[in-house]
């Protein structure tokens, strides 16, 4: 199988079978790990780019084809999307090569009778690519119209444009250094993150597990927004004024990054007497957490359990000094990394999530001791999932918001951080779209 055939099969797995793009990319790159770095980079770029720009690519095809995209078979449609993406966005691929390779793919997949159609449409797009005009923000940024309209209403046009552009920017892997490790011994293509001294962005790496120090737990893969959420709790000062042992419950913890950062902060503060319970509904994800905790030498303090956190456990009522409720959400803030989310979500699905989120929050508050702190966070950009729940926790669950200003970098200070919450926005902040809020019982 050549690289383009591999990408085509990946795209069909996502668009036809409903698989998750980030899992498909991880599994395929692991399977073909023996390939040269350049070939793996090509596969990753073409797969992610074609998926990310799908709305724009379909608009281009519809503009130059008599047979519209909704009438094309999935195989031909994805071959043509790949061809258009190479023509528009991959300068290293000559237009003629993009067209010719698409024709070969169509033939190999049993569509020899459509070779002329594929070739004609792609060559027409290549000849006219400098003159294509896009009708709206949805096509320009390849974002479903309902999401664009929601953000326009909630954020205004300027912020919406910046968020849409930010989601299309390159997303490096962000890591958190541990155990006094230096970035020099871990990765060459690394850049210090502006927000936290222990955070670094790593560019051009396809397998993070092969970096020096991974097996020793010298670093943890974690987005900066997740790190900031933990920092916002003020764990060091909280630990000093709470009785020991300090107890933490992380309700939806996988893959365990927040639980591990809490443990590392407590260790750094000299708090050796603590216990962290990390829950997740999935046995597979819980196994990943256990592996991460063991690799980082934290399994003595953190336990990973398969548990449905919607179901209240009476034995844990009033047991925790800190509860982390990083809740299942629409994921609209991480579209830049999980490109298929925007095609799988809908307003109806989000309202179902909102009801579930309230259930999680009611349980979270019951687990807290008096004086304990709740971290409520999501990886989305949607007031109904974020600010609406902030008000729900404050007004209905009678929790007291805690100012974030003491524990976050000065650059984040605003009216909302003094009130107890922060909405991170890609394109405006150097982070995923993420909502952070802290409350005290």
VEXSELUM-421253 format. One record per residue: x, y, z of N, C-alpha, C in turn; residue in three letters. Coordinates in steps of 0.2 Angstrom, whole numbers, padded with zeros to 4 digits, always signed. Each point is the difference from the previous one (the first is absolute). Layout:
// VEXSELUM-421253
XYZXYZXYZALA ...
END
This chain:
// VEXSELUM-421253
+0004-0006+0000-0004+0006+0000+0004+0006+0000UNK -0001+0005-0005+0004+0006+0001-0003+0005+0005UNK +0003+0006+0001-0002+0004+0005-0007+0003-0001UNK -0002+0001-0006-0007+0003-0002-0005-0005+0001UNK +0001-0007-0001-0005-0005+0001-0001-0001+0008UNK +0006+0001+0003-0001+0000+0008-0005+0005+0002UNK +0002+0006-0002-0005+0006+0002-0007-0001-0002UNK -0001-0003-0006-0007-0001-0002-0003-0005+0004UNK +0003-0005+0002-0003-0005+0005-0002+0003+0007UNK +0005+0005+0002-0001+0003+0006-0006+0005+0000UNK -0001+0003-0006-0006+0005-0001-0006-0004+0000UNK +0000-0006-0003-0006-0003-0001-0002-0003+0007UNK +0005-0002+0004-0002-0002+0007-0003+0005+0004UNK +0002+0006-0001-0003+0006+0004-0007+0002-0003UNK +0000+0001-0006-0006+0003-0003-0005-0005-0002UNK +0001-0006-0001-0005-0005-0001-0001-0005+0005UNK +0005-0001+0005-0001-0005+0005-0001+0003+0007UNK +0001+0007+0000-0001+0004+0006+0006-0001+0005UNK +0006-0002-0002+0005-0001+0005+0003+0007+0002UNK +0003+0001+0006+0003+0006+0002+0007+0002-0004UNK +0000+0006-0002+0006+0001-0004+0007-0001+0003UNK +0000+0003+0007+0006+0000+0003+0002-0007+0002UNK -0004-0005+0001+0001-0007+0001+0002-0003-0006UNK -0003+0001-0006+0002-0003-0006+0007+0002-0002UNK +0002+0007+0001+0006+0002-0002+0006-0003+0005UNK -0002-0001+0006+0005-0003+0005+0001-0007-0002UNK -0005-0004-0001+0001-0007-0002+0003-0001-0006UNK -0001+0004-0005+0003-0001-0007+0007+0002+0000UNK +0002+0005+0003+0007+0003+0001+0004-0005+0004UNK -0003-0004+0005+0003-0005+0004+0002-0006-0005UNK -0006-0002-0004+0001-0005-0004+0006+0000-0005UNK +0000+0007-0003+0005+0001-0005+0006+0004+0003UNK +0002-0002+0006+0005+0004+0003+0007-0001-0003UNK +0000-0006-0004+0007-0001-0003+0001+0004-0006UNK -0005+0004-0003+0001+0004-0006+0004+0006+0002UNK +0004+0003-0005+0004+0006+0001-0004+0006+0003UNK +0003+0004+0004-0004+0005+0003-0003+0005-0005UNK +0003+0001-0006-0004+0004-0005-0006-0003-0002UNK +0000-0006-0001-0007-0004-0002-0005+0000+0005UNK +0002-0001+0006-0005+0001+0006-0003+0007+0000UNK +0005+0005-0001-0003+0007+0001-0005+0001-0006UNK +0002-0002-0006-0005+0001-0005-0007-0004+0001UNK +0000-0006+0003-0006-0003+0001-0004+0004+0005UNK +0003+0002+0006-0003+0004+0005-0003+0007-0003UNK +0004+0003-0004-0002+0007-0002-0006-0001-0005UNK +0001-0005-0005-0006+0000-0004-0006-0003+0003UNK +0000-0004+0005-0006-0003+0003-0003+0006+0004UNK +0004+0003+0005-0003+0005+0004-0002+0006-0004UNK +0004+0002-0005-0002+0006-0004-0007-0001-0004UNK +0000-0006-0003-0006-0002-0004-0006+0000+0004UNK +0000-0003+0006-0005+0000+0005-0002+0007+0003UNK +0005+0004+0001-0001+0006+0003-0003+0005-0005UNK +0002+0000-0006-0003+0005-0005-0006-0003-0004UNK -0003-0005+0002-0005-0004-0003-0006+0005-0003UNK -0002+0004+0004-0006+0005-0003+0003+0004-0006UNK +0006+0003+0001+0003+0004-0005+0001-0005-0007UNK +0003-0006+0001+0001-0004-0005-0006-0002-0004UNK -0005-0002+0004-0007-0001-0004-0002+0006-0003UNK +0000+0006+0002-0002+0006-0003+0004+0000-0007UNK +0006-0001+0000+0004+0001-0006-0002-0006-0005UNK -0001-0006+0002-0002-0005-0004-0007+0002-0003UNK -0005+0002+0004-0006+0002-0002+0000+0005-0005UNK +0005+0005+0000+0000+0006-0004+0002-0002-0007UNK +0004-0006-0001+0003-0002-0006-0003-0007-0003UNK -0004-0003+0003-0003-0006-0002-0007+0000-0001UNK -0002-0003-0005-0008-0001-0002-0003-0005+0005UNK +0004-0005+0002-0003-0004+0005+0003+0002+0007UNK -0005+0002+0005+0001+0003+0006+0003-0005+0005UNK +0003+0002+0005+0003-0004+0005-0005-0005+0004UNK -0006+0003+0001-0005-0005+0003-0002-0006-0004UNK +0002+0000-0007-0002-0005-0004+0006-0005-0002UNK +0006+0002+0003+0006-0004-0002+0000-0006+0005UNK +0003-0005-0002+0002-0006+0005+0005+0002+0004UNK +0000-0002+0006+0005+0002+0005+0007-0001-0002UNK +0002-0005-0003+0007-0001-0003+0002+0005-0004UNK -0004+0002-0006+0001+0005-0004+0001+0007+0003UNK -0005+0001+0004+0000+0007+0004+0006+0001+0004UNK +0002-0005+0003+0006+0001+0005+0007+0000-0005UNK +0000-0004-0005+0005+0001-0005+0001+0007-0003UNK -0006+0003-0001+0000+0007-0003+0002+0005+0005UNK -0003-0001+0006+0002+0004+0006+0007+0000+0001UNK +0004-0006+0000+0007+0000+0001+0003+0004-0006UNK -0002-0001-0006+0003+0003-0006-0001+0008+0001UNK -0005+0002+0002-0001+0008+0000+0004+0002+0006UNK +0000-0003+0006+0005+0002+0005+0007+0001-0002UNK +0002-0005-0004+0007+0000-0002+0001+0006-0005UNK -0005+0002-0004+0001+0005-0005+0000+0007+0004UNK -0004+0000+0005-0001+0007+0003+0005+0001+0006UNK +0002-0005+0003+0004+0001+0006+0007-0004+0001UNK +0002-0004-0005+0006-0003+0000+0004+0002-0005UNK +0004+0005+0001+0005+0003-0005+0005-0005-0003UNK +0002-0005+0004+0005-0005-0001-0003-0005-0006UNK -0007+0000-0001-0003-0005-0004-0002+0004-0007UNK +0003-0001-0006-0002+0003-0006-0007-0001-0001UNK -0004+0004-0003-0007-0001-0001-0001-0006-0005UNK +0004-0001-0005+0000-0005-0004+0000-0007+0003UNK +0005+0000+0005+0001-0006+0004-0006-0002+0004UNK -0003+0006+0003-0006-0001+0004-0006-0003-0004UNK -0001+0002-0006-0005-0002-0005+0002-0007-0002UNK +0006-0002-0002+0001-0006-0002+0000-0006+0005UNK +0002+0002+0006-0001-0005+0006-0007-0001+0002UNK -0004+0005-0001-0007-0001+0002-0003-0005-0006UNK +0002+0001-0006-0003-0004-0005+0002-0008+0001UNK +0007-0001+0002+0002-0006+0002-0004-0003+0005UNK -0001+0004+0006-0004-0003+0005-0007-0002-0002UNK -0003+0004-0004-0007-0002-0002+0000-0007-0004UNK +0005-0001-0004+0001-0006-0004+0001-0006+0005UNK +0005+0001+0004+0002-0005+0005-0006-0002+0004UNK -0005+0004+0002-0006-0001+0004-0006-0003-0004UNK +0002-0001-0007-0006-0003-0004-0004+0005-0003UNK +0002+0006-0001-0004+0006-0003+0003+0002-0007UNK +0003-0004-0004+0003+0002-0006-0004+0004-0004UNK -0007-0001+0000-0004+0003-0005-0001+0008+0002UNK +0002+0001+0006+0000+0007+0003+0007+0004-0001UNK +0005-0003-0003+0006+0003+0000+0000+0007-0004UNK -0004+0000-0005-0001+0007-0004-0003+0005+0004UNK -0005-0002+0004-0004+0005+0004+0005+0003+0006UNK +0003-0005+0003+0005+0002+0006+0005+0005-0003UNK +0003-0002-0006+0006+0004-0003-0003+0007-0002UNK -0006+0000-0003-0002+0006-0003-0002+0005+0006UNK -0003-0002+0005-0002+0005+0005+0006+0002+0004UNK +0005-0004+0002+0006+0002+0003+0004+0005-0004UNK +0001-0002-0006+0004+0005-0005-0004+0006+0000UNK -0006+0001-0001-0004+0006+0000+0001+0004+0006UNK +0000-0003+0006+0001+0003+0006+0007+0003+0001UNK +0005-0004-0003+0007+0002+0000+0001+0006-0004UNK -0003+0000-0006+0001+0006-0004-0003+0006+0003UNK -0006+0000+0004-0003+0005+0002+0001+0002+0008UNK +0004-0004+0003+0001+0001+0007+0001+0007+0003UNK +0003+0004-0004+0001+0007+0002-0006+0004+0000UNK -0005-0002-0003-0006+0004-0001-0006-0002+0004UNK +0000-0005+0004-0005-0003+0004-0003+0005+0005UNK -0006+0002+0000-0002+0004+0005-0005-0004+0005UNK +0001+0001+0007-0004-0003+0005-0006+0004+0002UNK -0006-0003+0001-0005+0004+0001-0001+0003+0008UNK +0003-0004+0004-0002+0002+0007+0006-0003+0005UNK -0001+0001+0006+0005-0002+0005+0001-0008+0001UNK -0006-0003-0001-0001-0007+0000+0005-0004-0005UNK +0000+0003-0006+0004-0003-0005+0007+0002+0000UNK +0001+0006+0002+0007+0003+0001+0004-0004+0005UNK -0003-0001+0005+0003-0004+0006-0002-0007+0001UNK -0004-0003-0005-0002-0006+0001-0003-0002+0006UNK -0005+0004+0002-0003-0001+0007-0008-0001-0002UNK -0003-0005+0003-0007+0000-0001-0004+0007+0002UNK -0005+0001-0004-0003+0007+0000-0003+0001+0007UNK -0003-0005+0003-0003+0001+0007+0005+0002+0005UNK +0006-0003+0000+0005+0002+0005+0002+0007-0002UNK +0001+0002-0006+0002+0007-0001-0005+0005+0002UNK -0006-0002-0001-0006+0005+0002+0000+0000+0008UNK +0001-0006+0003+0000+0000+0008+0006+0005+0002UNK +0006-0001-0003+0005+0004+0003-0001+0008-0002UNK -0003+0001-0006-0001+0007-0002-0005+0003+0005UNK -0004-0003+0003-0005+0002+0005+0003+0001+0006UNK +0004-0005+0002+0003+0000+0007+0007+0004+0001UNK +0004+0000-0006+0006+0004+0001+0001+0006-0004UNK -0005+0001-0005+0001+0006-0005+0004-0002-0006UNK +0000+0004-0005+0004-0002-0006+0007+0000+0000UNK +0003+0005+0004+0008+0000+0000+0003-0006+0004UNK -0003-0002+0005+0002-0005+0004-0001-0007-0004UNK -0006+0000-0003-0002-0006-0003+0005-0002-0006UNK +0002+0005-0004+0005+0000-0005+0007-0003+0003UNK +0002+0003+0005+0006-0002+0003+0000-0007+0003UNK -0005-0002+0003-0001-0007+0002+0000-0005-0006UNK -0004+0002-0005+0000-0004-0006+0007-0001-0003UNK +0004+0005-0001+0007+0000-0002+0004-0004+0004UNK +0000+0002+0007+0004-0004+0005-0001-0007+0000UNK -0006-0003-0002-0001-0007+0000+0003-0003-0006UNK +0002+0004-0005+0003-0003-0006+0008+0000+0000UNK +0002+0003+0006+0008+0001+0000+0003-0007+0002UNK +0006+0000-0001+0004-0006+0002+0000-0001+0008UNK -0001-0007+0002-0001-0001+0007+0006-0004+0002UNK +0005+0003+0003+0005-0005+0003-0002-0004+0006UNK +0004-0005+0002-0001-0003+0006+0002+0004+0006UNK -0004+0000+0005+0002+0004+0006+0002-0005+0005UNK +0006+0001+0004+0002-0005+0005+0001+0004+0006UNK +0000-0003+0006+0002+0003+0006+0006-0004+0003UNK +0005+0004+0002+0006-0004+0002-0001-0002+0007UNK +0003-0005+0002+0000-0003+0007+0007-0002+0002UNK +0000-0001+0007+0006-0003+0003+0007+0004-0002UNK -0001+0007+0000+0006+0004-0002+0003-0001-0007UNK -0004-0004-0004+0003-0001-0007+0001+0007-0004UNK +0005+0000-0004+0000+0006-0005-0002-0002-0007UNK -0003+0004-0003-0003-0001-0007+0006-0002-0005UNK +0006+0002+0002+0006-0001-0005+0001-0008-0001UNK -0001-0004+0005+0001-0007+0000-0006-0004-0003UNK -0006+0004-0001-0006-0003-0002-0001+0001-0008UNK +0000+0006-0002-0002+0001-0007+0004+0006-0003UNK +0002+0000-0006+0003+0005-0003-0004+0006-0003UNK -0006-0002-0003-0005+0005-0002-0005+0002+0005UNK +0003+0004+0005-0004+0002+0006+0000+0007+0001UNK -0005+0003+0003-0001+0007+0001-0003+0001+0007UNK +0003+0004+0004-0003+0001+0007-0007+0004-0001UNK -0005-0003+0004-0007+0003-0001+0000+0007+0004UNK -0003+0005-0002+0000+0006+0003-0004+0000+0007UNK -0005-0005+0001-0004+0001+0006+0003-0003+0006UNK +0003-0006+0000+0003-0003+0006+0007-0003-0001UNK +0004+0001+0005+0007-0001-0001+0002-0008-0001UNK -0004-0004+0001+0001-0007-0001-0003-0003-0006UNK -0003+0004-0004-0004-0002-0006+0004+0001-0006UNK +0000-0004-0005+0004+0001-0006-0004-0003-0006UNK +0000+0003-0006-0003-0002-0006+0005-0004-0004UNK -0001-0006-0003+0004-0004-0004-0003+0000-0007UNK +0004+0002-0005-0002+0000-0007+0004-0006-0003UNK -0004-0002-0005+0003-0006-0005+0002-0006+0003UNK -0005-0003+0004+0001-0006+0003-0006-0005-0001UNK +0001-0006-0003-0006-0004-0001-0001-0005+0005UNK +0005-0001+0005-0001-0005+0005+0003+0002+0006UNK -0004+0003+0004+0003+0003+0007+0003-0005+0004UNK -0003-0007+0000+0003-0005+0004+0007-0002-0001UNK +0003+0002-0006+0007-0001-0002+0005+0005+0002UNK -0003+0006+0003+0005+0005+0003+0003-0002+0006UNK +0006+0002+0001+0004-0001+0006-0004+0002+0006UNK +0000-0004+0005-0003+0002+0006-0007-0002+0001UNK -0003-0003-0005-0007-0002+0000-0001-0006+0005UNK +0004-0005-0001-0001-0006+0004+0002+0002+0008UNK +0004+0005+0001+0002+0002+0007-0005+0004+0003UNK -0005+0003-0004-0005+0004+0003+0003+0007+0001UNK +0005+0002-0004+0003+0007+0000-0004+0005-0003UNK -0005-0002-0003-0005+0005-0003-0007-0003+0000UNK -0005+0004+0000-0007-0003-0002-0003+0004-0005UNK -0004-0003-0005-0003+0004-0005-0006+0003+0003UNK -0001+0006-0001-0006+0004+0003-0001+0006-0003UNK -0006+0002-0003-0001+0007-0003+0001+0005+0006UNK +0002+0006-0002+0001+0006+0004-0006+0002+0004UNK -0006-0001-0004-0006+0002+0003-0002-0005+0006UNK +0002-0006+0000-0001-0005+0005+0005+0002+0006UNK +0006+0002-0001+0004+0002+0005-0002+0006+0003UNK -0003+0005-0003-0002+0006+0002-0006-0001+0005UNK -0004-0005-0002-0006-0001+0004+0002-0003+0007UNK +0005-0004+0000+0002-0003+0007+0003+0006+0004UNK +0005+0004-0004+0003+0006+0004-0005+0004+0003UNK -0006+0001-0004-0005+0005+0003-0003-0002+0007UNK +0000-0006+0001-0003-0003+0007+0004+0003+0006UNK +0006+0002-0001+0004+0002+0006+0002-0006+0004UNK +0002-0005-0002+0001-0006+0004+0005+0000+0005UNK +0006+0004-0001+0005+0001+0005-0003+0003+0006UNK -0003+0006-0001-0003+0004+0006-0005-0004+0003UNK -0004-0004-0004-0006-0004+0003+0003-0005+0005UNK +0005-0004-0003+0003-0005+0004+0002+0002+0007UNK +0003+0006+0000+0003+0003+0006-0005+0001+0006UNK -0006+0002-0002-0006+0001+0004-0005-0005+0002UNK +0001-0006-0004-0004-0005+0001+0003-0006+0004UNK -0004-0004+0004+0003-0005+0004+0002-0006-0005UNK +0005-0003+0002+0002-0006-0003-0002-0007+0002UNK -0001-0005-0004+0002+0000-0007-0005+0004-0004UNK +0003+0003-0006-0004+0004-0004-0003-0005-0005UNK -0006+0000-0001-0004-0005-0005-0003+0004-0006UNK +0002-0003-0006-0002+0003-0006-0004-0005-0004UNK -0006+0002-0003-0004-0004-0005+0000+0003-0007UNK +0003-0004-0005-0001+0003-0007-0005-0005-0003UNK -0006+0004-0002-0006-0004-0002+0001-0003-0007UNK +0003+0003-0004+0000-0002-0007+0007+0001-0002UNK +0005-0004+0002+0007+0001+0001+0004-0001-0007UNK -0002-0005-0004+0004-0003-0005+0002+0006-0005UNK +0007+0000-0002+0005-0005+0001+0004+0001+0007UNK -0002+0005+0004+0003+0000+0007+0005+0006+0001UNK +0000+0005-0005+0005+0005+0000-0001+0005+0006UNK -0007+0002+0001-0001+0004+0006+0002-0003+0007UNK -0002-0007+0000+0001-0003+0007+0008+0000+0001UNK +0004-0002-0005+0007+0000+0000+0003+0007+0002UNK -0003+0005-0003+0003+0007+0002-0002+0002+0007UNK -0006-0002+0002-0001+0001+0007+0005-0003+0005UNK +0001-0007-0002+0005-0004+0004+0007+0004+0000UNK +0002+0002-0006+0006+0003+0000+0001+0007+0004UNK -0006+0003-0001+0000+0007+0004+0001-0002+0008UNK -0004-0005+0002+0000-0002+0007+0007-0002+0002UNK +0003-0004-0004+0007-0002+0001+0005+0005+0001UNK -0001+0005-0005+0004+0006+0000-0001+0004+0006UNK -0006+0000+0003-0001+0004+0006+0001-0003+0006UNK +0003-0007+0000+0002-0003+0005-0006-0004+0004UNK -0006+0000-0004-0006-0004+0003+0001-0007-0002UNK +0002-0004+0004+0001-0008-0002-0006-0004+0002UNK -0005+0003+0004-0005-0004+0003-0007+0002-0004UNK -0001-0003-0006-0006+0002-0004-0002-0007-0003UNK -0006+0001-0003-0003-0006-0003-0004+0003-0006UNK +0001-0002-0006-0004+0002-0006-0004-0006-0003UNK -0006+0001-0001-0004-0005-0003-0002+0002-0007UNK +0002-0003-0005-0001+0002-0007-0005-0005-0003UNK -0006+0002-0003-0005-0004-0002-0001+0001-0008UNK -0002-0005-0003-0002+0001-0007-0005-0006-0002UNK -0004+0001-0004-0006-0005-0002+0003-0005-0004UNK +0006+0001-0004+0002-0005-0005+0006-0004+0003UNK -0001-0007+0000+0006-0004+0002+0006+0001-0004UNK +0000+0001-0006+0006+0002-0004+0003+0006+0002UNK -0004+0005+0001+0003+0007+0002+0003-0001+0007UNK -0003-0004+0004+0002-0001+0007+0007-0003+0000UNK +0001-0005-0004+0006-0004-0001+0006+0005-0002UNK -0002+0005-0005+0005+0005-0002+0002+0004+0006UNK -0005+0002+0004+0002+0004+0006+0005-0004+0005UNK -0002-0006+0001+0004-0004+0004+0008-0001-0002UNK +0000-0001-0007+0007+0000-0003+0003+0007+0001UNK -0003+0005-0001+0003+0007+0001+0002+0001+0007UNK -0004-0002+0005+0001+0001+0007+0007-0004+0002UNK +0000-0006-0003+0006-0004+0002+0006+0002-0003UNK +0000+0002-0007+0005+0003-0003+0003+0006+0003UNK -0004+0004+0003+0002+0006+0003+0001-0001+0008UNK +0000-0006+0002+0002-0001+0007-0006+0003+0005UNK -0006+0000-0002-0005+0003+0004-0005-0005+0002UNK +0000-0006-0001-0005-0005+0001-0001-0001+0007UNK +0005+0002+0005-0001-0001+0007-0005+0004+0003UNK -0001+0006-0004-0004+0005+0003-0007+0001-0004UNK +0000-0002-0006-0006+0000-0005-0002-0006-0002UNK -0007-0001+0001-0003-0007-0002-0005+0002-0006UNK +0000-0004-0005-0004+0001-0006-0005-0006+0001UNK -0007+0003+0000-0005-0005+0000-0005+0001-0005UNK -0003-0005-0003-0006+0000-0005-0006+0002+0004UNK -0003+0005-0001-0006+0003+0003-0004+0004-0004UNK -0006+0000+0001-0005+0005-0003-0001+0005+0005UNK +0003+0006-0001+0000+0005+0004-0007+0004+0001UNK -0005-0002-0004-0007+0002+0000-0003-0003+0006UNK +0002-0006+0002-0003-0004+0006+0004+0002+0006UNK -0004+0003+0005+0003+0003+0006+0002-0006+0005UNK +0006+0000+0003+0002-0005+0004+0000+0003+0007UNK -0005-0002+0004-0001+0002+0007+0006+0000+0004UNK +0004-0005-0001+0006-0001+0004+0005+0006-0001UNK -0001+0004-0005+0005+0005-0002-0003+0007+0002UNK -0006+0000+0003-0004+0007+0002+0005+0004+0005UNK +0001+0006-0002+0004+0004+0004+0007-0002+0001UNK +0003-0004-0004+0006-0003+0001+0006+0004-0003UNK -0001+0004-0005+0006+0003-0004+0001+0007+0002UNK +0007+0002+0000+0002+0007+0000+0000+0003-0006UNK +0001-0004-0006-0001+0003-0006-0003-0005-0005UNK -0005+0003-0004-0003-0004-0005+0001+0003-0007UNK +0002-0004-0004+0002+0002-0007-0006-0003-0004UNK -0004+0005-0003-0005-0002-0005+0001+0003-0007UNK +0005-0003-0003+0001+0002-0007-0005-0005-0004UNK -0005+0003-0002-0006-0004-0002+0000-0001-0008UNK -0004-0006-0001-0001-0001-0007-0004+0005-0003UNK +0002+0002-0006-0003+0006-0003+0000+0000-0008UNK -0002+0005-0003+0000+0000-0008+0007+0000-0003UNK +0005+0002+0004+0007-0001-0003+0001+0005-0005UNK -0004+0006-0001+0001+0005-0005+0007+0004+0001UNK +0003-0001+0005+0006+0004+0001+0006-0004-0002UNK +0000-0006-0001+0005-0004-0003-0001-0003-0007UNK -0004+0004-0004-0001-0002-0007+0007+0000-0003UNK +0004+0004+0002+0007+0001-0004+0004-0007+0001UNK -0002-0004+0005+0004-0006+0001-0004-0006-0002UNK -0007+0000+0001-0004-0005-0002-0005+0002-0005UNK +0002+0000-0006-0003+0004-0006-0007-0003-0001UNK -0002-0006+0002-0006-0002-0002-0006+0002+0005UNK +0002+0003+0005-0005+0002+0005-0005+0004-0003UNK +0002+0005-0004-0005+0005-0002-0005-0003-0005UNK +0002-0006-0003-0005-0003-0004-0005-0005+0004UNK +0002-0002+0006-0004-0005+0003-0004+0003+0006UNK +0001+0007+0001-0004+0003+0005-0006+0003-0003UNK -0005+0002+0004-0006+0003-0002-0003+0004+0006UNK -0005+0005-0001-0003+0003+0005-0004-0005+0005UNK -0003-0005-0003-0004-0004+0004+0005-0005+0004UNK +0005-0002-0002+0005-0004+0004+0003+0005+0006UNK +0001+0006-0002+0003+0004+0006-0005+0001+0005UNK -0007+0001-0001-0005+0001+0005+0000-0007+0004UNK +0001-0005-0003+0000-0007+0004+0006+0000+0005UNK +0006+0003-0002+0005+0001+0004-0001+0004+0006UNK -0003+0006-0002-0001+0005+0006-0004-0003+0006UNK -0005-0004-0002-0003-0004+0005+0004-0005+0004UNK +0004-0003-0003+0005-0005+0003+0005+0004+0004UNK +0002+0006-0002+0005+0004+0003-0003+0002+0007UNK -0006+0002+0000-0003+0002+0007+0000-0006+0005UNK -0001-0006-0003+0000-0006+0004+0007-0001+0004UNK +0005+0001-0005+0007-0001+0003+0001+0006+0005UNK -0002+0006-0001+0002+0005+0005-0004-0001+0006UNK -0006-0002+0000-0004-0001+0007+0004-0005+0004UNK +0003-0006-0003+0004-0005+0003+0006+0003+0003UNK +0004+0004-0005+0006+0003+0002+0000+0004+0007UNK -0005+0004+0000-0001+0004+0006-0001-0004+0006UNK -0004-0006+0000-0001-0004+0006+0006-0003+0002UNK +0005-0001-0004+0006-0004+0002+0005+0005+0004UNK -0001+0007-0001+0004+0004+0004-0001+0001+0007UNK +0005+0001+0004+0000+0002+0007-0001+0008+0000UNK -0003+0002+0005-0001+0007+0001+0007+0004+0000UNK +0001+0005-0004+0006+0003-0001+0004-0003-0006UNK -0002-0005-0003+0003-0004-0005-0001+0004-0007UNK +0004-0001-0005-0001+0003-0006-0002-0004-0006UNK -0004+0003-0004-0002-0004-0006+0003+0004-0006UNK +0003-0004-0005+0003+0002-0006-0005-0002-0005UNK -0004+0004-0003-0005-0001-0006+0004+0002-0006UNK +0001-0004-0005+0003+0002-0006-0003-0005-0006UNK +0000+0003-0006-0002-0003-0006+0005+0002-0006UNK +0001-0004-0005+0004+0001-0006-0005+0003-0006UNK -0004+0004+0002-0005+0003-0005+0000+0007+0000UNK -0004+0003-0005-0001+0007-0001-0008+0001-0001UNK -0003+0000+0006-0008+0000-0001-0002+0003+0007UNK -0004+0005+0000-0002+0003+0006-0005-0004+0004UNK -0004-0004-0004-0005-0004+0003+0003-0006+0004UNK +0006-0002-0002+0004-0005+0004+0005+0003+0005UNK +0001+0006-0001+0006+0003+0005-0003+0005+0004UNK -0001+0006-0002-0003+0006+0005-0007-0002+0003UNK -0004-0003-0004-0006-0003+0003+0001-0004+0006UNK +0004-0005-0001+0002-0004+0006+0003+0003+0005UNK +0004+0005-0001+0004+0004+0005-0006+0003+0004UNK -0005+0003-0003-0006+0003+0004-0004-0005+0004UNK +0000-0006-0003-0004-0006+0003+0004-0002+0006UNK +0006+0000+0000+0004-0003+0006+0000+0006+0005UNK +0000+0006-0002+0000+0006+0005-0007+0001+0003UNK -0005+0000-0004-0007+0002+0002-0004-0006+0003UNK +0000-0006-0003-0004-0006+0002+0004-0004+0004UNK +0006-0001-0001+0004-0005+0005+0003+0004+0005UNK +0000+0007+0001+0002+0004+0005+0007-0001+0002UNK +0004+0000-0006+0007+0000+0001+0003+0007-0001UNK +0006+0002+0003+0003+0006+0000+0005+0001-0005UNK +0000+0004-0005+0005+0000-0005+0006+0003+0003UNK +0006-0003-0003+0007+0003+0003+0003+0003-0006UNK +0003+0006+0002+0004+0004-0005+0005-0004-0003UNK +0002+0000-0006+0005-0003-0003+0007+0004+0000UNK -0001+0006+0002+0006+0005-0002+0006-0002+0005UNK -0001-0003+0005+0006-0002+0004+0004-0006-0003UNK -0003-0004-0004+0003-0006-0002+0002-0001-0007UNK -0002+0005-0004+0001+0000-0007+0005+0006-0002UNK +0003-0001-0006+0005+0006-0002-0004+0006-0001UNK +0003+0006+0001-0003+0006+0000-0003+0002-0007UNK +0002-0003-0005-0003+0001-0007-0007-0002-0001UNK -0002-0004+0005-0007-0003+0000-0005+0005+0004UNK +0002+0004+0004-0004+0004+0004-0005+0004-0004UNK -0007-0001+0003-0005+0003-0004-0006+0001+0005UNK -0005+0003-0002-0006+0000+0004-0003-0007+0002UNK +0001-0005-0005-0003-0007+0001+0005-0003+0005UNK +0006+0000+0000+0005-0003+0004-0001+0002+0007UNK -0001+0006+0001-0002+0003+0007-0006-0003+0003UNK -0005-0002-0005-0006-0003+0002+0000-0007+0001UNK +0006-0003-0003+0000-0008+0002+0001-0004-0007UNK +0000+0003-0006+0000-0004-0006+0004+0003-0005UNK +0002-0004-0005+0004+0002-0006-0002-0005-0006UNK -0001+0004-0005-0001-0004-0007+0006+0001-0004UNK +0004-0005-0001+0006+0000-0005-0003-0001-0007UNK +0003+0004-0004-0002+0000-0007+0006-0001-0005UNK +0000-0005-0004+0005-0001-0005+0000+0006-0005UNK +0006+0003-0002+0000+0006-0004+0001+0006+0004UNK -0002+0000+0006+0000+0005+0005+0005-0002+0006UNK +0000-0006+0002+0004-0002+0005+0004-0006-0003UNK +0006-0001+0002+0005-0006-0003-0002-0006+0004UNK -0006-0002-0002-0003-0006+0004-0006-0003-0004UNK -0003-0006+0002-0006-0002-0002-0006+0004+0002UNK -0005-0001-0003-0006+0003+0003-0002-0003+0006UNK +0000+0003+0006-0001-0003+0006-0003+0004+0005UNK -0005-0002+0005-0003+0004+0005+0002-0003+0007UNK +0002+0005+0004+0003-0001+0006-0004+0004+0006UNK -0002-0004+0005-0003+0004+0006+0001-0004+0006UNK +0001+0004+0005+0001-0003+0007-0005+0003+0005UNK -0002-0005+0004-0005+0002+0006+0002-0003+0006UNK -0002+0003+0006+0001-0003+0006-0007-0001+0004UNK +0000-0006+0004-0006-0002+0003+0000+0003+0007UNK 
END
